[in-house]
């Protein structure tokens, strides 16, 4: 696959994934407002978006064996907790200093995904030594 096409498929995956989650959230709101038919419509559309996203992920070769998928999930969750969100906080703090816009710099609770490493590693059967080596080599 050519690079531009790959980037387009990645963008489509992101868009379909976001639509999937957004429609599920909209369905929850419709349920809370006692609009079950609207909720069903949102859930049906969310499922369609999930199928689209899954097809894009398959096209990108993003689904491996269960072990490979677990390894990818651990790496992704670690990236979010250790790099992505801390970097977002630094940027938000810098913008706050420039604009005076309030910024939330500490979590009210641990971020989503914080405990996922433990969960995934439990099923992979990694021990503390292997986990440390993976962290030292930058795998996770």
C-alpha positions in Angstrom: 0.0 0.0 0.0 1.3 3.4 -0.9 2.1 5.8 2.0 -0.6 8.3 1.2 -3.2 5.6 0.9 -2.0 4.2 4.2 -2.4 7.6 5.9 -5.9 7.9 4.4 -6.9 4.5 5.8 -5.5 5.5 9.2 -7.5 8.7 9.1 -10.6 6.7 8.1 -10.0 4.3 11.0 -9.7 7.2 13.4 -12.9 8.8 12.1 -14.9 5.6 12.2 -13.6 4.8 15.6 -14.6 8.2 17.0 -18.0 8.0 15.4 -18.5 4.5 16.9 -17.8 5.8 20.4 -19.7 9.0 19.9 -22.9 7.2 18.8 -22.6 4.9 21.8 -22.5 7.9 24.1 -25.4 9.4 22.2 -27.3 6.2 22.7 -26.7 6.3 26.5 -28.0 9.9 26.6 -31.1 8.8 24.6 -31.7 6.0 27.1 -31.4 8.5 30.0 -33.9 10.7 28.3 -36.3 7.7 27.9 -36.0 7.6 24.1 -35.4 3.9 23.5 -36.0 4.0 19.7 -33.5 6.8 19.3 -31.1 4.9 21.4 -31.5 1.8 19.2 -30.9 3.9 16.1 -27.6 5.3 17.6 -26.5 1.8 18.7 -27.2 0.4 15.2 -25.2 3.2 13.6 -22.4 2.7 16.2 -22.2 -1.0 15.2 -22.0 -0.1 11.5 -19.1 2.3 12.4 -17.4 -0.5 14.3 -17.6 -2.7 11.3 -16.1 0.0 9.1 -13.3 0.7 11.6 -12.5 -3.0 12.0 -12.2 -3.4 8.2 -9.8 -0.4 8.1 -7.8 -2.0 10.9 -7.6 -5.3 9.0 -6.5 -3.4 5.9 -3.7 -1.9 7.8 -2.6 -5.3 9.2 -3.5 -4.1 12.7 -4.9 -7.4 14.0 -2.5 -10.1 14.9 -2.6 -13.2 17.1 -4.1 -12.7 20.5 -0.7 -12.5 22.1 0.4 -9.9 19.5 -2.8 -8.0 20.2 -2.2 -8.1 23.9 1.3 -6.9 23.4 0.1 -4.0 21.3 -2.6 -3.1 23.8 -0.1 -3.0 26.7 2.2 -0.8 24.6 -0.6 1.5 23.7 -1.9 1.9 27.2 1.6 2.5 28.6 2.2 5.1 25.9 -1.0 6.9 26.9 -0.3 6.9 30.7 3.5 7.5 30.5 3.9 9.8 27.5 0.8 11.0 25.8 -1.2 12.4 28.7 1.8 13.8 30.6 2.8 15.7 27.4 -0.8 17.0 27.0 -0.6 18.3 30.6 2.7 20.1 29.9 1.2 21.8 26.8 -1.9 22.8 28.7 0.2 24.2 31.5 2.2 26.2 29.1 -0.9 27.6 27.4 -2.3 28.5 30.8 0.7 30.6 31.5 0.3 32.4 28.2 -3.4 32.9 28.3 -4.6 32.5 31.9 -7.0 29.8 30.8 -7.6 27.4 33.7 -6.0 24.0 33.2 -6.6 20.7 35.0 -3.2 19.2 35.7 -3.9 16.4 38.0 -6.3 13.5 37.6 -9.2 13.2 40.1 -8.4 9.5 39.8 -5.9 7.4 37.9 -6.3 7.8 34.1 -8.2 5.2 32.1 -5.8 2.4 31.2 -3.6 2.9 34.2 -4.2 -0.6 35.4 -4.4 -2.3 32.0 -0.7 -3.3 32.0 -1.4 -5.5 35.1 -4.5 -7.0 33.5 -2.8 -7.7 30.1 0.4 -9.1 31.7 -1.7 -11.4 33.9 -3.1 -13.0 30.8 0.3 -13.0 28.9 2.0 -14.6 31.9 4.9 -12.1 32.0 6.9 -11.9 35.2 8.5 -8.8 36.7 11.8 -9.6 35.1 10.4 -9.8 31.6 8.3 -6.7 32.2 11.4 -4.8 33.3 13.3 -5.9 30.3 10.5 -4.8 28.0 10.4 -1.4 29.6 14.2 -1.0 29.5 14.3 -1.8 25.8 11.4 0.6 25.1 9.0 -2.1 23.9 6.5 -0.9 26.5 
